[in-house]
Amino acid sequence: MYDGVVPQRTVAIRLIAIAMLLGTLTIGAPRTAAAQDGRATIALIPFTAEKRLKLYGKPVAAEITRALREAGLDVTLVSDGDPVPARARLVVDGRLVRHGGGVVIESRIRDPERGVDVARPSGAVDALDDIDRAAAGVAAQLVVAIRTGLAEQDAQAARAAAALAPRPPPSAPVGTRPVAVEDRRPLAIVMISGPGIAGADGSAVDVAPLMAPAAIELARQLGHRAAVEVALAGSQATFDPIAIRGRGAALVVRFDLMAFLAGTQREIPVARARARVTVYDATGTQLYRRVVRTDTLVGSRGDRVDSLIRFAAAQVTDVAAPRIRERIRERLAAVVEAAGVR
């Protein structure tokens, strides 16, 4: 008479054997060019599990890794406690959850630079001894979602490159060219700076591009179009807003990341930041100046410091934008009142 323990142990042994075999094959197998220089496209973190299922976490991750590699994806299985490869484009993690007599495998694909979820494939079986079938089903979904996520990353990179590339002179007849829509919003020159920050692997992180989206969003919330420039960190004292007002800017915004402290809590990346936002109008009059301290910023397993810098800049924008709008209205009202008195 059986109570289900024997088949569960059998499955566990089978999955563990697969994991051991996968490790052996990985050592002797030729690696792709990306893997050889440490640039794994996909990093897979062993799945977490409650106590009764903890035995299955690593084997399930190993089985999914094998399936992804068979589909032609470049995958690195990250050991417990090891950092995610610094140049991994996507990170896969997940958990095992007991559901009645069966199990649910929940997975997640995350963009470690932007700190956003790409997809959350999952699979369930009614009996624990079918966990290998659930792993295979989740792996099949992951292959599709990962390829879609990588393609979207490539498309985003292409759009960004196209936006920055100089536009060639038009060669088509005037009547056949699309009419460009002129952005009539006033111009805000946003100058950003940040301290030297090291990533998990010790390499320097280019802070300015990570802050740029929040700087552009700040200008948008103020009703302006943005021209983003990089300033030297600590150059606030010698900064002369009047010197650049001849470029037609209605506002000049300094967005300085002054301090950034990052760490981990139970393998979860966390950080706090301090930034100064200073705003001048076209005459060089200072409208706003404030140092903003963020709340504790919490990422997710596998997130790089890049995502936390983005979170910090976005939170500073959310705090500063309403106050800056108030100061702009107050300044406009004062100008109108002075003109009326005259």
Buried (B, 14 or more C-beta within 10 A) or exposed (E): EEEEEEBBEEBBEBBBEBBEEBEEEBEEEEEBEBBEEEBBBBBBBBBBBEEEBEBBBBBBBBBBBBBBBEBEBBBBBBEEEEBBBBBBBBBBBBBBBBEEEBBBBBBBBBBBBBBEEBBEBBBBBEBBBBBBEBBEBBBBBBBEBBEEBBEEBEEEEEEEEEEEEEEEEEEEEEEEEEEEEEEEBBBBBBBBBBEEBEBBEEEEBEBBBBBBBBBBBBBBBBEBBBBBBBBEBEEBEEBEBEEBBEEEBBBBBBBBBBEBEBEEEEEEBBBBBBBBBBBBBBEEEEBBEBEBEBEEBBBBBBBBBBBBBBBBBBBBBBBBBEBBBEBBEEBEEEEEEEEEEE
